Structures are given as structure tokens and as C-alpha cells.
Amino acid sequence: MCYCCCSLTMSGNGEDEQGQHAHSPRTRGIIHDFERRMRLRAEGLEEDVRVTNERLGQLEATQIGTNQRLAAMEVSIGEVNTSLAAILARLERMQDGGRNRAHQHHRNDGSVGSVSAENDDVYAGDTEHDDEVDAQPRRQLHRNRRGMGARPPRREVRDNDDSLGKIKFTMPSFDGKYDPDAYLTWELAADQKFACHDFPRNKRVRAATSEFTDFASIWWSEYCRTNPNNTPQTWDALKRVMRARFVPSYHARDLLHRLQQFRQGNKSVEEYYQELQTGMLRCGLVETEDAAMARFVGGLNREIQDILAYKEYNSIDRLFHLACKAEREV
């Protein structure tokens, strides 16, 4: 087989040499140009193969990095699931403890009620329709039982001063919409809740933020993440931070301007007074009694002002009642 190949090669070279001698110079130029182009094309293909191999290597490295990140995410998700399971287990234990305490309390109430029921049974026959002969032995039996050491019915003593403690505390929610009036209304409602229930000051921030919904919840989480050392610890500090975010700086000036131009118009005296007081609270405007009365009178309709001009008053409440009365006379 090697002999055949060598023979073919020698014969091929001989033919090439004969062909070169046989071809004209133009033909040989064409052949050389064709060979040059083929070499260039082959070199270009080799470069493309090299670039393709490099890109494949980069893709493999990217895939490896992606797989590593996915593995890390799976580990994190597993830790979160473990934490959630622990939280759920703790909540179940707390609920079981609450049910046990409620059951124990119910049993205690039942023991007190049994004594009362026993005494009710004793007096069950003492009605005006019973025969007096039957009633006397029952009363005598009751007196004998009391004399033999039977315990009298216990009376439950309750502390009436702690009536607010039995009212359920519900915090109003805040959705975080960019509406200054909505935020100020929520802030006033939260202040009222804290004041009425005498809520502990060190728990007010947690109570308020626990009712954040929608964008407010997202904003609060991001604020705590970006300001870990400057998180509000008091209710007043939280209000300052929230006002800076949800109430623009010009809003107070606009409120004051509207308050200066506020008039009764088609509103009733009661509606006008309520909106005026709400606007003053939102502005944080504190006025003397005389200034408040002057502002109130200045916004009333002209016919009511004419009637009040002949009235005497020394407080805003007295002035409000006189204005309501004047409104009925108009």
C-alpha cells in the first residue's frame, strides 16, 4: 500500500511539473491567486473557530457562576423556611397557651357559678304561688345549711376604673399613597388612639409601622435598610421622618393660604367649623381664643355676621352655638 501511495505521489508531482510547464503565465497567475484566496479563507475559518471556542468557554464560566448563585439561593430559601417553621410553631404554642388559660378561666367561672346555682335552687321554690307550708321547711333548711358552715355565694369584684383596658386597640392602617391630606388624617387618628389608650411610648413606633400596607411597607423596609443607625425610636421622630417623605415642604404654606381664604359659602355652620378646626390642626396652628374667634367670624356668611354683631360671647364654643342659632334664624 505504501508503494502505491508513493507511486501516485511521484506521478502526481510529475503531472504538476508538466502542467506548470504546459500552462501559460496567465493561467499560472490565476492558479496562484486561487490558492492565495483559499489560504486566506482557511485562515479566516480558523480564526472563527478560535473565537467560537473562546465564547463557548465564557458561556461555560457564566453557567458555572449561575449554578453557584442558584445553589446559594436554595440554601437561603431553606434557612427562611426553617425560620418560618419555627415562627409558626411558636405561634401555635402561644395559641395553645391562650386556649388553656381561657379554659382554666372558664372553669373558675363555672365554680363560682355553681355556688350561685346552688343558692338559686334553694330559693327556686320560694314563689308567691307555693304553699306557705312547703316554703317554710325550705327556708329553714337554707338557714340550717348556713349555720352549719356552708359558704355564702362569692361576689365578683371588678375594677371599673380599668374600663378602657377591655376595649380592643386597633391601629389605623396607612398605605403610603403620596397624598398629604391622607397622611395627616392618619397621623391625627394614630395620635388619638395612643392618647386614649395611654399606649406605652416605647411601643408606639412598632404599633404604627405594623399597620403599614402597600407602598408604606416597602418604603419603611427600604428606609430601615439604608438607615440602620438612624431608625426612628420614638413616635415623634417617626412622624418627622414620615412628614419629610409624604408631606411636601410647600404643603404647609398651601394649607395656611387656604385657611386664610376659607369661607363658609354653601356649607352649614357646623361643616364650616369642623373643616376650619381640621385645617388648623393639620397646619399645627395654635391661636389664642380671641384670634380663633376672629378667624371663625371672618369666614361666616354676611347675614350670620350681622346677627352675631349684637351678641355677646367670650369663648369659641359660645360663639359656635350662637352662630348655629343665627343660621336657623336666617
C-alpha positions as CSV (number, residue, x, y, z in Angstrom):
1,M,0.0,0.0,0.0
2,C,2.9,2.4,0.7
3,Y,4.4,1.6,-2.6
4,C,1.1,2.6,-4.3
5,C,0.9,5.9,-2.5
6,C,4.5,6.7,-3.3
7,S,3.9,5.9,-6.9
8,L,0.8,8.1,-7.0
9,T,2.6,11.0,-5.4
10,M,5.5,10.8,-7.7
11,S,3.2,10.5,-10.7
12,G,1.1,13.5,-9.3
13,N,4.2,15.7,-8.8
14,G,5.3,14.8,-12.3
15,E,2.0,15.8,-13.7
16,D,2.1,19.1,-11.7
17,E,5.5,19.9,-13.0
18,Q,4.4,19.0,-16.5
19,G,1.2,21.1,-16.0
20,Q,3.3,24.1,-14.8
21,H,5.4,23.8,-17.9
22,A,2.3,23.4,-20.0
23,H,0.2,26.3,-18.5
24,S,0.6,29.8,-19.8
25,P,1.7,32.6,-17.5
26,R,-1.8,33.9,-17.2
27,T,-3.2,30.5,-16.2
28,R,-0.5,30.1,-13.6
29,G,-1.4,33.6,-12.2
30,I,-5.0,32.6,-11.9
31,I,-4.0,29.3,-10.2
32,H,-1.7,31.2,-7.7
33,D,-4.5,33.8,-7.0
34,F,-7.0,31.0,-6.3
35,E,-4.5,29.2,-4.0
36,R,-3.9,32.5,-2.1
37,R,-7.6,33.1,-1.6
38,M,-8.1,29.6,-0.4
39,R,-5.3,30.0,2.2
40,L,-6.9,33.3,3.3
41,R,-10.3,31.6,3.6
42,A,-8.8,28.8,5.6
43,E,-7.1,31.2,7.9
44,G,-10.4,33.1,8.4
45,L,-12.2,29.8,9.3
46,E,-9.5,29.0,11.8
47,E,-10.0,32.5,13.4
48,D,-13.8,31.9,13.6
49,V,-13.3,28.6,15.2
50,R,-10.9,30.1,17.8
51,V,-13.4,32.9,18.6
52,T,-16.2,30.4,18.9
53,N,-14.2,28.3,21.3
54,E,-13.5,31.3,23.4
55,R,-17.2,32.3,23.6
56,L,-18.1,28.7,24.5
57,G,-15.6,28.9,27.3
58,Q,-17.1,32.2,28.6
59,L,-20.6,30.7,28.4
60,E,-19.5,27.7,30.4
61,A,-17.9,30.0,33.1
62,T,-21.2,32.0,33.2
63,Q,-23.2,28.9,33.6
64,I,-21.0,27.7,36.4
65,G,-21.4,31.1,38.2
66,T,-25.2,30.9,37.7
67,N,-25.3,27.4,39.2
68,Q,-23.3,28.6,42.2
69,R,-25.7,31.5,42.8
70,L,-28.7,29.2,42.4
71,A,-27.2,26.9,45.0
72,A,-26.7,29.8,47.4
73,M,-30.3,30.9,46.8
74,E,-31.6,27.4,47.6
75,V,-29.6,27.5,50.8
76,S,-31.1,30.9,51.7
77,I,-34.6,29.7,50.9
78,G,-34.1,26.6,53.1
79,E,-33.0,28.9,56.0
80,V,-36.0,31.1,55.5
81,N,-38.3,28.1,55.5
82,T,-36.7,26.9,58.7
83,S,-37.3,30.3,60.3
84,L,-40.9,30.4,59.2
85,A,-41.5,26.9,60.6
86,A,-40.0,28.0,63.9
87,I,-42.2,31.1,64.0
88,L,-45.3,29.1,63.1
89,A,-44.5,26.6,65.8
90,R,-44.1,29.4,68.4
91,L,-47.4,30.9,67.3
92,E,-49.2,27.6,67.7
93,R,-47.7,27.2,71.2
94,M,-48.9,30.7,72.1
95,Q,-52.4,29.9,70.8
96,D,-52.5,26.7,72.8
97,G,-51.4,28.5,75.9
98,G,-54.1,31.1,75.3
99,R,-56.7,28.4,74.9
100,N,-55.5,26.7,78.1
101,R,-55.7,29.9,80.1
102,A,-59.2,30.6,78.7
103,H,-60.3,27.1,79.6
104,Q,-58.9,27.5,83.1
105,H,-60.7,30.8,83.5
106,H,-63.9,29.3,82.3
107,R,-63.6,26.5,84.8
108,N,-63.0,29.1,87.6
109,D,-66.1,31.0,86.5
110,G,-68.0,27.7,86.5
111,S,-67.0,27.0,90.1
112,V,-68.3,30.4,91.1
113,G,-71.5,30.0,89.1
114,S,-72.1,26.6,90.7
115,V,-72.4,28.2,94.1
116,S,-74.8,30.7,92.8
117,A,-76.8,28.0,91.1
118,E,-76.9,26.0,94.3
119,N,-78.4,29.0,96.1
120,D,-80.8,29.6,93.2
121,D,-82.0,26.1,93.6
122,V,-82.6,26.7,97.3
123,Y,-84.8,29.7,96.5
124,A,-86.4,28.2,93.4
125,G,-89.5,27.2,95.4
126,D,-90.0,30.5,97.2
127,T,-92.7,32.0,94.9
128,E,-96.0,33.5,95.7
129,H,-97.7,30.5,94.2
130,D,-96.2,28.0,96.5
131,D,-97.9,26.8,99.6
132,E,-96.6,28.5,102.8
133,V,-96.2,25.2,104.5
134,D,-93.8,24.0,101.8
135,A,-91.9,27.2,101.7
136,Q,-91.1,27.3,105.5
137,P,-89.2,24.0,105.5
138,R,-87.1,25.1,102.6
139,R,-86.2,28.4,104.3
140,Q,-85.4,26.5,107.5
141,L,-83.2,24.1,105.5
142,H,-81.3,27.1,104.0
143,R,-80.8,28.6,107.4
144,N,-79.5,25.3,108.8
145,R,-77.1,25.0,106.0
146,R,-75.8,28.5,106.5
147,G,-75.4,27.7,110.2
148,M,-73.5,24.5,109.6
149,G,-70.7,26.4,107.8
150,A,-71.9,26.5,104.2
151,R,-70.1,29.1,102.3
152,P,-72.1,32.1,101.2
153,P,-72.1,32.9,97.4
154,R,-69.0,34.8,96.4
155,R,-69.4,38.2,94.7
156,E,-67.1,39.1,91.9
157,V,-65.4,42.4,92.4
158,R,-64.4,44.3,89.3
159,D,-62.3,47.3,88.8
160,N,-64.5,49.7,86.9
161,D,-61.6,52.2,86.5
162,D,-59.9,49.9,84.0
163,S,-62.8,50.0,81.5
164,L,-60.6,51.2,78.6
165,G,-58.3,48.2,79.1
166,K,-61.2,46.0,77.9
167,I,-61.6,47.9,74.6
168,K,-59.7,46.4,71.7
169,F,-56.9,48.5,70.5
170,T,-57.0,48.8,66.7
171,M,-54.3,50.8,64.9
172,P,-55.4,52.6,61.6
173,S,-53.6,51.4,58.5
174,F,-51.5,53.5,56.2
175,D,-51.0,52.6,52.5
176,G,-48.3,55.1,51.7
177,K,-50.0,57.0,48.9
178,Y,-48.5,60.4,48.1
179,D,-51.5,62.3,49.5
180,P,-50.5,64.8,52.2
181,D,-54.1,65.1,53.5
182,A,-54.4,61.3,53.8
183,Y,-51.2,61.1,55.7
184,L,-52.1,63.9,58.1
185,T,-55.5,62.3,58.7
186,W,-53.8,59.0,59.6
187,E,-51.4,60.8,61.9
188,L,-54.2,62.5,63.8
189,A,-56.1,59.2,64.1
190,A,-52.9,57.5,65.4
191,D,-52.3,60.3,67.9
192,Q,-55.8,59.9,69.2
193,K,-55.5,56.1,69.6
194,F,-52.3,56.4,71.5
195,A,-53.7,59.1,73.8
196,C,-57.0,57.4,74.6
197,H,-55.4,54.1,75.4
198,D,-52.4,55.5,77.2
199,F,-50.3,53.4,74.9
200,P,-46.6,52.9,76.1
201,R,-44.3,55.3,74.3
202,N,-41.6,52.7,73.7
203,K,-44.0,50.6,71.7
204,R,-45.7,53.3,69.5
205,V,-43.3,53.0,66.6
206,R,-43.7,49.3,66.4
207,A,-47.5,49.6,66.6
208,A,-47.7,52.2,63.9
209,T,-45.3,50.5,61.5
210,S,-47.0,47.1,61.9
211,E,-50.1,48.6,60.1
212,F,-48.1,49.8,57.1
213,T,-49.5,48.4,53.8
214,D,-48.7,48.6,50.1
215,F,-46.0,51.2,49.4
216,A,-45.7,52.3,53.0
217,S,-44.5,48.8,54.0
218,I,-41.9,48.9,51.1
219,W,-40.8,52.4,52.0
220,W,-40.3,51.5,55.6
221,S,-38.3,48.4,54.9
222,E,-36.0,50.3,52.5
223,Y,-35.6,53.1,55.0
224,C,-34.5,50.8,57.8
225,R,-32.1,49.0,55.4
226,T,-30.5,52.2,54.2
227,N,-30.5,54.0,57.6
228,P,-29.7,51.2,60.1
229,N,-28.1,53.7,62.6
230,N,-30.8,56.4,62.2
231,T,-34.0,54.5,62.5
232,P,-36.7,56.4,64.5
233,Q,-37.1,55.1,68.0
234,T,-39.9,57.4,69.2
235,W,-43.3,58.3,67.8
236,D,-42.4,62.0,67.3
237,A,-39.2,61.0,65.4
238,L,-41.2,58.7,63.1
239,K,-43.7,61.5,62.4
240,R,-40.9,63.8,61.4
241,V,-39.4,61.2,59.0
242,M,-42.8,60.4,57.5
243,R,-43.7,64.1,57.1
244,A,-40.5,64.7,55.2
245,R,-41.4,61.8,52.9
246,F,-45.2,62.1,52.4
247,V,-45.8,65.8,53.0
248,P,-44.1,68.2,50.7
249,S,-42.5,71.3,52.1
250,Y,-44.9,73.7,50.4
251,H,-48.0,71.9,51.7
252,A,-48.0,73.8,55.0
253,R,-47.9,77.1,53.1
254,D,-50.7,76.0,50.9
255,L,-52.8,75.0,53.9
256,L,-52.2,78.4,55.5
257,H,-53.1,80.2,52.3
258,R,-56.3,78.1,52.0
259,L,-57.0,78.7,55.7
260,Q,-56.7,82.5,55.2
261,Q,-59.1,82.4,52.2
262,F,-61.5,79.8,53.8
263,R,-65.2,80.9,53.8
264,Q,-68.5,79.3,54.8
265,G,-70.1,79.6,51.4
266,N,-72.7,76.8,50.8
267,K,-71.6,74.8,53.9
268,S,-73.6,74.8,57.1
269,V,-72.1,76.5,60.2
270,E,-71.2,73.0,61.6
271,E,-69.5,71.8,58.5
272,Y,-67.6,75.1,58.2
273,Y,-66.4,75.0,61.8
274,Q,-65.3,71.4,61.5
275,E,-63.3,72.0,58.3
276,L,-61.8,75.1,59.9
277,Q,-60.7,73.2,63.0
278,T,-59.3,70.3,60.9
279,G,-57.3,72.7,58.8
280,M,-55.8,74.4,61.9
281,L,-54.8,71.0,63.3
282,R,-53.2,70.0,60.1
283,C,-51.2,73.2,59.9
284,G,-50.2,72.9,63.5
285,L,-51.6,76.4,64.0
286,V,-52.1,77.4,67.7
287,E,-54.1,80.6,68.2
288,T,-55.4,82.5,71.2
289,E,-59.1,82.4,72.0
290,D,-59.6,85.9,70.5
291,A,-57.7,85.1,67.3
292,A,-59.7,81.9,66.8
293,M,-63.0,83.7,67.3
294,A,-62.0,86.4,64.9
295,R,-61.0,83.8,62.2
296,F,-64.3,82.0,62.7
297,V,-66.4,85.0,62.4
298,G,-64.5,86.4,59.5
299,G,-65.3,83.3,57.4
300,L,-69.1,83.2,58.2
301,N,-71.7,84.4,55.7
302,R,-72.5,88.1,55.9
303,E,-76.1,87.6,57.2
304,I,-74.8,85.5,60.1
305,Q,-72.1,88.0,60.9
306,D,-74.7,90.8,61.1
307,I,-76.7,88.8,63.7
308,L,-73.6,88.0,65.8
309,A,-72.6,91.6,65.9
310,Y,-75.3,92.2,68.5
311,K,-74.4,89.1,70.6
312,E,-72.0,88.7,73.5
313,Y,-69.6,85.8,73.7
314,N,-66.3,85.1,75.4
315,S,-65.3,81.7,74.0
316,I,-65.2,79.9,70.7
317,D,-67.8,77.3,71.9
318,R,-70.3,80.0,72.9
319,L,-69.7,81.7,69.5
320,F,-70.2,78.5,67.7
321,H,-73.6,77.9,69.4
322,L,-74.7,81.4,68.7
323,A,-73.7,81.0,65.0
324,C,-75.8,77.8,64.7
325,K,-78.8,79.6,66.3
326,A,-78.3,82.6,63.9
327,E,-78.2,80.1,61.0
328,R,-81.7,78.8,61.9
329,E,-83.0,82.4,62.0
330,V,-81.7,83.4,58.6
